[in-house]
Amino acid sequence: MSVRRAALLMPALALLTSAALVAPMATKAEAATCVRSWSASAGDSVGTGLGFSYSGWPGGNARVKATYKISGTVKSIRVRMSQGGTSTYTTLLGTRGSKVTKDVAVGYRTKGSGTLWFEPRGDSTTTGRTLYSFCLYRS
């Protein structure tokens, strides 16, 4: 390679290298593979509960990235991962009617299959809770 050609290539190579160093990192949910996911553009009412079966859970700490909306602050949605007769769960809090996306830890689960539940909590009604999408993944 001639000296002139090397002089032209070095700045371009430096630019490519520096761009690779400042590239944005993916979030945990984007970097991970969803074991189970679901989405509906209009959303779906949680009602008395929505259950989604999953299989092939690799074992480990479970996380759920969910997009949802809850009217008011008293209502909430419990996210429960049921497997082999036991459950772990967390709670998605009220959003005052705003559509939000939250990434929450559900708990440790051993390898296997089960059901991911979204259940109404906080008051006795079955209205005012909408689920738009979720991704269940291992962190």
C-alpha positions as CSV (number, residue, x, y, z in Angstrom):
1,M,0.0,0.0,0.0
2,S,1.4,3.4,-0.9
3,V,2.0,6.1,1.7
4,R,-0.6,8.3,0.0
5,R,-3.3,5.6,0.1
6,A,-2.5,4.8,3.8
7,A,-2.8,8.5,4.6
8,L,-6.3,8.6,3.1
9,L,-7.5,5.5,4.8
10,M,-6.3,6.2,8.3
11,P,-8.7,9.0,9.1
12,A,-11.6,7.0,7.7
13,L,-10.6,4.0,9.8
14,A,-10.3,6.2,12.9
15,L,-13.8,7.5,12.2
16,L,-15.3,4.0,11.9
17,T,-13.6,2.9,15.1
18,S,-14.8,5.9,17.1
19,A,-18.4,5.5,15.8
20,A,-18.4,1.8,16.9
21,L,-17.4,2.9,20.4
22,V,-20.2,5.4,20.9
23,A,-23.0,3.3,19.3
24,P,-26.1,3.1,21.5
25,M,-26.5,0.0,23.6
26,A,-29.7,-2.0,23.4
27,T,-31.9,-2.1,26.5
28,K,-32.2,-5.5,28.4
29,A,-35.5,-6.3,26.7
30,E,-34.3,-5.4,23.2
31,A,-31.1,-7.4,23.7
32,A,-32.9,-10.4,25.2
33,T,-35.0,-12.8,23.3
34,C,-38.7,-12.9,24.4
35,V,-39.7,-16.3,25.6
36,R,-43.3,-15.1,25.2
37,S,-44.6,-11.9,23.7
38,W,-47.9,-10.4,22.7
39,S,-49.3,-7.1,21.3
40,A,-52.5,-5.6,20.2
41,S,-52.7,-2.1,18.6
42,A,-56.0,-1.3,20.4
43,G,-55.0,-3.1,23.6
44,D,-57.1,-5.6,25.5
45,S,-58.9,-5.1,28.8
46,V,-57.4,-7.0,31.7
47,G,-61.0,-7.6,32.9
48,T,-61.0,-10.5,35.3
49,G,-57.5,-11.5,34.1
50,L,-55.5,-12.3,31.0
51,G,-53.4,-15.5,30.9
52,F,-50.7,-16.3,28.3
53,S,-49.1,-19.7,28.3
54,Y,-45.4,-20.1,27.8
55,S,-43.1,-23.0,27.2
56,G,-39.3,-23.4,27.1
57,W,-38.5,-21.1,29.9
58,P,-34.7,-21.5,30.3
59,G,-34.7,-20.9,34.1
60,G,-33.4,-17.8,35.8
61,N,-34.7,-14.3,36.8
62,A,-37.8,-13.4,34.8
63,R,-38.6,-9.8,33.7
64,V,-41.5,-8.4,31.8
65,K,-41.5,-5.3,29.7
66,A,-45.2,-4.3,29.4
67,T,-47.0,-1.4,27.8
68,Y,-50.3,-0.6,29.6
69,K,-52.7,2.0,30.8
70,I,-54.6,2.2,34.0
71,S,-57.2,4.8,34.8
72,G,-56.7,6.4,38.3
73,T,-54.1,5.5,40.9
74,V,-56.0,3.0,43.1
75,K,-56.2,0.4,40.4
76,S,-53.2,-1.8,39.5
77,I,-52.3,-4.9,37.5
78,R,-50.6,-7.9,39.1
79,V,-48.2,-9.7,36.8
80,R,-48.0,-13.3,38.0
81,M,-45.8,-16.1,36.6
82,S,-47.3,-19.4,37.5
83,Q,-45.3,-22.6,37.0
84,G,-45.5,-26.0,38.5
85,G,-48.0,-25.1,41.3
86,T,-46.0,-22.0,42.5
87,S,-46.1,-18.4,41.5
88,T,-43.9,-15.2,41.6
89,Y,-45.4,-11.8,41.0
90,T,-45.0,-8.1,40.8
91,T,-47.4,-5.1,40.5
92,L,-47.8,-2.5,37.7
93,L,-49.1,0.6,39.4
94,G,-51.8,3.1,38.2
95,T,-50.9,5.5,35.4
96,R,-53.7,8.1,35.8
97,G,-54.8,7.2,32.3
98,S,-51.5,7.6,30.5
99,K,-50.1,4.8,28.3
100,V,-46.7,3.8,29.7
101,T,-44.0,1.1,29.2
102,K,-42.4,-0.4,32.3
103,D,-39.7,-3.1,32.7
104,V,-40.2,-5.0,35.9
105,A,-38.7,-8.1,37.6
106,V,-41.1,-10.9,38.2
107,G,-38.8,-13.3,40.1
108,Y,-36.7,-16.4,39.8
109,R,-38.3,-19.4,37.9
110,T,-36.8,-22.8,37.2
111,K,-36.7,-24.3,33.7
112,G,-40.1,-25.2,32.4
113,S,-43.5,-24.1,31.2
114,G,-46.4,-22.2,32.7
115,T,-48.7,-19.2,32.5
116,L,-48.1,-15.5,32.7
117,W,-51.1,-13.8,34.2
118,F,-52.1,-10.1,34.2
119,E,-54.7,-9.7,37.0
120,P,-56.7,-6.7,38.2
121,R,-55.9,-5.4,41.7
122,G,-56.5,-2.4,43.9
123,D,-60.3,-2.2,43.7
124,S,-63.3,-4.5,43.1
125,T,-63.9,-3.4,39.4
126,T,-62.7,-5.2,36.3
127,T,-62.5,-2.1,34.1
128,G,-60.0,0.7,33.6
129,R,-56.9,-1.6,32.9
130,T,-55.6,-2.0,29.3
131,L,-52.7,-4.1,28.2
132,Y,-51.1,-3.2,24.9
133,S,-48.1,-5.5,24.7
134,F,-45.5,-7.4,26.7
135,C,-42.3,-9.3,26.4
136,L,-41.3,-12.0,28.9
137,Y,-37.6,-12.5,29.0
138,R,-34.7,-13.8,31.2
139,S,-32.4,-11.2,32.7
